Amino acid sequence: MKSITLLLNTTESVKSFVNTISRFDYDMDLRCGRYVVDAKSILGIFSLDLNRPVVLEVHSDECDDLIESIKKYISDAE
């Protein structure tokens, strides 16, 4: 499993992010504090506090193609 910190602070970025990751077969979750939602669920993502970074947990070790496609959302914050 890989964990990547993301910043999804606009409605447009959430829609674009979900459209991008939906093309991949990996199981993915988004975590914000103690809340975890399916990363491919727009409604689930909007239930999180998007004013701070969220953590994408990819349930695969071979996901370099996914990481390359979402690099514009990757945050330096930990």
C-alpha positions as CSV (number, residue, x, y, z in Angstrom):
1,M,0.0,0.0,0.0
2,K,1.2,3.5,-0.8
3,S,0.1,6.7,0.9
4,I,0.2,10.1,-0.9
5,T,-0.7,13.4,0.6
6,L,-3.0,15.5,-1.7
7,L,-4.6,18.9,-1.7
8,L,-8.1,18.9,-3.2
9,N,-9.4,22.3,-2.1
10,T,-11.7,23.2,-5.0
11,T,-14.8,21.6,-6.4
12,E,-13.2,21.5,-9.9
13,S,-10.1,19.7,-8.5
14,V,-12.3,17.1,-6.8
15,K,-14.2,16.4,-10.0
16,S,-11.1,16.2,-12.1
17,F,-9.3,14.0,-9.5
18,V,-12.2,11.5,-9.4
19,N,-12.4,11.4,-13.2
20,T,-8.6,10.7,-13.4
21,I,-8.5,8.0,-10.7
22,S,-11.6,6.2,-11.9
23,R,-9.6,5.0,-14.9
24,F,-7.5,2.8,-12.6
25,D,-8.6,-0.6,-11.1
26,Y,-6.8,-0.1,-7.8
27,D,-8.8,0.1,-4.6
28,M,-8.2,3.6,-3.1
29,D,-9.3,5.4,0.0
30,L,-9.0,9.0,1.1
31,R,-8.2,9.7,4.8
32,C,-8.7,12.9,6.6
33,G,-8.1,12.6,10.3
34,R,-10.2,9.7,11.5
35,Y,-12.5,9.7,8.5
36,V,-12.0,7.3,5.5
37,V,-14.0,7.4,2.3
38,D,-13.8,5.7,-1.1
39,A,-11.5,7.9,-3.2
40,K,-13.7,7.3,-6.3
41,S,-16.8,8.7,-4.6
42,I,-17.4,12.4,-5.2
43,L,-20.0,12.6,-2.4
44,G,-17.6,10.8,0.0
45,I,-14.8,13.3,-0.8
46,F,-17.1,16.3,-0.2
47,S,-17.9,14.9,3.2
48,L,-14.2,15.5,4.2
49,D,-12.6,18.7,5.4
50,L,-11.0,19.8,2.2
51,N,-9.4,22.9,3.7
52,R,-6.4,20.7,4.7
53,P,-4.5,18.0,3.0
54,V,-6.0,14.5,2.7
55,V,-4.1,11.2,2.3
56,L,-4.7,8.9,-0.6
57,E,-4.1,5.3,0.3
58,V,-3.6,3.1,-2.8
59,H,-4.0,-0.6,-2.1
60,S,-1.3,-1.6,-4.6
61,D,2.5,-1.3,-4.7
62,E,2.7,-1.0,-8.5
63,C,0.9,2.3,-9.1
64,D,3.5,4.6,-10.7
65,D,1.2,5.3,-13.6
66,L,-1.5,6.5,-11.2
67,I,1.0,8.7,-9.3
68,E,2.1,10.3,-12.5
69,S,-1.4,11.1,-13.5
70,I,-2.3,12.8,-10.2
71,K,1.0,14.6,-9.5
72,K,-0.7,18.1,-9.8
73,Y,-2.7,17.3,-6.7
74,I,0.2,16.0,-4.6
75,S,1.0,18.2,-1.6
76,D,4.3,18.8,0.1
77,A,2.5,19.1,3.5
78,E,2.6,16.1,5.8
